[in-house]
């Protein structure tokens, strides 16, 4: 029986790395620019946002499944969201910036979960290519646009503002000091995969160099095993990735092995 996530998975031959990375960075660039402009008048920003959050339809801490339920078509949300982003581009007012930011950030979360996480499920090599291309696009944009139009301000700017709007969803707690962590060895990785229950309750920090901009904490919250359609056994892990916010992402054994390969154990 087919898994419900199969409806989102792309055939590997049809994966357009450039198109996926370009759309993802479009959301990131909008969020970065709007966040920077809004930070120049925080009192006004906070006052307008406080009024905005009185509307129950506005989610101050969004995650993908608030907008697209599993099994639904993400395009039903993304197409009108993208149209509204275009209508607000370029922003004409301070309020337009706030409105655009609050559309772009949830849209990015939906896009990341459904058009990347689910679409590239079981293809860690393609995911790595998307992340690498995203990093290249963002670095070029920073150098040629963002830092030109918004030079660093003393005590008011940091690199993290490029991809972190005011209140993104964060389910995982910040990792403890790196002094207390250690890289997962090959032997430890094999032990974890042979005894998946030992991973539950532990946090890891993914540190793959080819996807440095999306490194972050992750943890396995559940593990199941079942008989595969063609015989043998299917392993499925439910994994919380900091990159994908509050929704668990199903992964197979090979995907978890890939995470472990470039992770440190936080505890």
C-alpha positions as CSV (number, residue, x, y, z in Angstrom):
1,X,0.0,0.0,0.0
2,X,1.4,3.4,-1.0
3,X,2.4,5.9,1.7
4,X,0.3,9.1,1.8
5,X,3.5,11.1,1.3
6,X,4.0,9.5,-2.1
7,X,1.5,12.0,-3.5
8,X,4.1,14.8,-3.0
9,X,7.3,12.9,-4.0
10,X,8.9,14.0,-7.3
11,X,10.4,11.5,-9.8
12,X,14.1,12.0,-9.4
13,X,14.5,12.8,-13.1
14,X,12.1,15.7,-12.9
15,X,13.7,17.4,-9.9
16,X,14.6,21.0,-11.0
17,X,17.3,22.0,-8.5
18,X,17.6,25.6,-9.9
19,X,13.8,26.2,-9.8
20,X,13.4,24.9,-6.3
21,X,16.4,26.8,-4.9
22,X,15.3,30.0,-6.7
23,X,11.8,29.9,-5.2
24,X,13.1,29.1,-1.7
25,X,15.6,32.0,-1.8
26,X,12.9,34.3,-3.1
27,X,11.0,33.8,0.2
28,X,14.2,34.2,2.2
29,X,15.2,37.4,0.5
30,X,11.8,39.0,1.1
31,X,11.9,37.9,4.7
32,X,15.4,39.3,5.2
33,X,14.8,42.6,3.5
34,X,11.4,43.2,5.2
35,X,12.9,42.2,8.6
36,X,15.8,44.6,8.2
37,X,13.6,47.6,7.2
38,X,11.1,46.9,10.0
39,X,13.9,46.7,12.5
40,X,14.8,50.4,11.8
41,X,11.6,51.5,13.6
42,X,10.9,48.7,16.2
43,X,8.4,50.7,18.2
44,X,6.2,51.3,15.1
45,X,6.7,47.7,14.0
46,X,5.7,46.2,17.3
47,X,2.6,48.4,17.6
48,X,1.4,47.4,14.1
49,X,2.2,43.8,14.7
50,X,0.3,43.8,18.0
51,X,-2.8,45.0,16.2
52,X,-2.3,42.5,13.5
53,X,-2.1,39.6,15.9
54,X,-5.5,40.4,17.3
55,X,-6.8,38.9,14.1
56,X,-7.2,35.1,14.8
57,X,-6.4,34.4,11.1
58,X,-2.9,35.7,11.6
59,X,-0.4,33.2,13.0
60,X,2.4,34.8,15.0
61,X,4.3,31.4,15.2
62,X,3.4,29.6,12.0
63,X,4.1,26.1,10.9
64,X,3.3,24.4,7.6
65,X,0.3,22.2,8.7
66,X,-1.6,25.3,10.0
67,X,-2.0,26.3,6.3
68,X,-1.9,23.0,4.4
69,X,-3.2,19.8,6.0
70,X,-1.3,16.6,5.2
71,X,-3.0,15.1,2.2
72,X,-4.0,18.5,0.8
73,X,-2.6,20.2,-2.3
74,X,0.0,22.8,-1.2
75,X,-0.5,24.8,-4.4
76,X,-4.0,25.7,-3.2
77,X,-2.2,27.8,-0.6
78,X,1.0,28.7,-2.3
79,X,-0.5,30.1,-5.6
80,X,-2.7,32.8,-3.9
81,X,0.0,33.5,-1.4
82,X,2.6,34.1,-4.1
83,X,0.1,36.3,-6.0
84,X,-0.4,38.4,-2.9
85,X,3.4,38.7,-2.4
86,X,3.7,39.9,-6.0
87,X,0.9,42.5,-5.4
88,X,2.8,43.8,-2.4
89,X,6.1,44.0,-4.3
90,X,7.7,46.4,-4.1
91,X,6.2,47.5,-0.8
92,X,4.8,51.0,-0.8
93,X,4.4,51.5,2.9
94,X,5.6,50.2,6.2
95,X,2.4,48.3,6.6
96,X,3.0,46.6,3.2
97,X,6.3,45.3,4.6
98,X,4.6,43.8,7.6
99,X,1.9,42.2,5.5
100,X,4.4,40.8,2.9
101,X,6.6,39.4,5.7
102,X,3.6,37.6,7.3
103,X,2.7,36.0,3.9
104,X,6.2,35.1,2.8
105,X,7.4,33.4,5.9
106,X,4.5,30.9,6.2
107,X,4.6,30.4,2.4
108,X,8.3,29.5,2.8
109,X,7.5,27.0,5.5
110,X,4.9,25.3,3.4
111,X,7.2,25.3,0.4
112,X,10.1,23.8,2.5
113,X,7.9,21.0,3.9
114,X,5.9,20.0,0.9
115,X,8.0,21.1,-2.1
116,X,11.3,20.1,-0.6
117,X,11.0,17.9,2.4
118,X,8.2,15.7,1.1
119,X,9.0,16.1,-2.6
120,X,12.6,15.0,-2.2
121,X,11.9,12.3,0.4
122,X,14.4,9.5,0.0
123,X,16.7,11.7,-2.2
124,X,19.3,13.1,0.2
125,X,21.7,13.8,-2.7
126,X,19.1,16.0,-4.4
127,X,18.3,17.7,-1.2
128,X,21.9,18.5,-0.7
129,X,22.1,20.0,-4.2
130,X,19.1,22.2,-3.5
131,X,20.6,23.4,-0.2
132,X,24.0,24.0,-1.8
133,X,22.5,26.0,-4.7
134,X,20.3,28.0,-2.2
135,X,23.5,28.9,-0.3
136,X,25.2,30.1,-3.5
137,X,22.2,32.3,-4.5
138,X,21.9,33.8,-1.0
139,X,25.6,34.6,-0.8
140,X,25.6,36.3,-4.1
141,X,22.4,38.2,-3.2
142,X,23.9,39.4,0.1
143,X,27.1,40.6,-1.6
144,X,25.5,42.4,-4.6
145,X,22.2,43.6,-3.1
146,X,21.6,43.3,0.6
147,X,24.9,44.6,1.9
148,X,24.8,47.4,-0.7
149,X,21.3,48.6,0.2
150,X,21.5,47.8,3.9
151,X,25.1,48.2,5.2
152,X,25.7,46.6,8.6
153,X,24.6,48.8,11.5
154,X,26.6,48.8,14.7
155,X,25.0,46.6,17.3
156,X,21.9,46.2,15.2
157,X,22.8,43.7,12.5
158,X,23.8,40.1,12.4
159,X,24.1,37.5,9.6
160,X,21.3,35.5,11.2
161,X,18.8,38.3,10.3
162,X,19.2,37.2,6.7
163,X,17.0,34.2,7.3
164,X,15.3,34.8,10.6
165,X,12.1,37.0,10.7
166,X,10.9,38.4,14.0
167,X,9.0,35.3,15.3
168,X,9.6,32.1,13.2
169,X,8.3,28.9,14.7
170,X,10.8,27.1,16.8
171,X,10.0,23.8,18.5
172,X,13.4,22.6,19.4
173,X,15.3,24.3,22.2
174,X,18.7,25.9,21.4
175,X,21.5,23.4,21.6
176,X,23.8,23.5,24.7
177,X,27.4,24.6,24.6
178,X,29.4,22.8,21.9
179,X,32.0,22.1,24.7
180,X,29.6,19.3,26.0
181,X,28.9,17.7,22.6
182,X,30.7,15.2,20.5
183,X,30.6,14.1,16.8
184,X,28.7,10.9,16.2
185,X,31.2,8.2,15.3
186,X,30.7,5.5,12.6
187,X,30.3,2.9,15.4
188,X,27.7,5.1,17.3
189,X,25.8,5.6,14.0
190,X,25.6,1.9,13.5
191,X,24.5,1.4,17.0
192,X,21.8,4.0,16.7
193,X,20.5,2.5,13.5
194,X,20.5,-1.0,14.9
195,X,18.7,0.2,18.0
196,X,16.5,3.1,16.9
197,X,14.8,3.4,20.3
198,X,18.1,4.6,21.8
199,X,17.8,7.8,19.7
200,X,14.5,8.9,21.2
201,X,15.0,11.6,23.8
202,X,18.4,12.6,22.3
203,X,19.1,15.8,20.4
204,X,21.6,16.1,17.5
205,X,23.0,19.0,15.6
206,X,23.4,18.5,11.8
207,X,26.7,20.0,10.6
208,X,27.1,19.0,7.0
209,X,29.5,21.4,5.3
210,X,27.6,21.3,2.0
211,X,24.4,22.5,3.6
212,X,25.8,24.8,6.3
213,X,23.0,27.4,6.1
214,X,20.4,24.8,7.0
215,X,22.3,23.0,9.8
216,X,20.4,22.7,13.0
217,X,19.1,20.6,15.8
218,X,17.1,17.5,15.1
219,X,15.6,14.6,17.1
220,X,13.8,11.3,16.5
221,X,10.4,11.4,18.2
222,X,9.1,8.0,17.1
223,X,10.1,4.9,15.2
224,X,8.1,2.2,13.5
225,X,8.8,-0.9,11.5
226,X,6.4,-2.8,9.3
227,X,6.4,-5.4,6.6
228,X,7.2,-4.0,3.2
229,X,4.9,-4.5,0.2
230,X,7.4,-6.6,-1.7
231,X,8.7,-8.5,1.4
232,X,11.3,-7.4,3.8
233,X,10.9,-4.6,6.3
234,X,10.3,-0.9,6.1
235,X,11.8,1.4,8.8
236,X,10.1,4.8,9.3
237,X,11.4,7.5,11.7
238,X,9.5,10.7,12.6
239,X,12.1,13.4,12.8
240,X,11.8,17.0,14.1
241,X,14.2,19.2,12.1
242,X,14.7,22.8,13.3
243,X,14.7,23.8,9.6
244,X,11.2,22.6,9.1
245,X,9.6,24.1,12.2
246,X,7.0,22.3,14.3
247,X,6.0,19.4,12.0
248,X,7.7,16.0,12.2
249,X,9.2,14.7,8.9
250,X,9.0,11.0,8.1
251,X,12.4,9.6,7.1
252,X,13.7,6.2,6.1
253,X,16.8,4.5,7.4
254,X,19.1,5.9,4.7
255,X,18.0,9.5,5.4
256,X,18.6,9.1,9.2
257,X,22.0,7.5,8.5
258,X,22.8,10.6,6.3
259,X,21.9,12.9,9.2
260,X,23.9,11.0,11.7
261,X,27.0,11.0,9.4
262,X,27.3,14.8,9.8
263,X,25.9,15.3,13.3
264,X,27.1,15.9,16.8
265,X,25.3,14.5,19.8
266,X,24.0,17.2,22.1
267,X,22.6,14.9,24.8
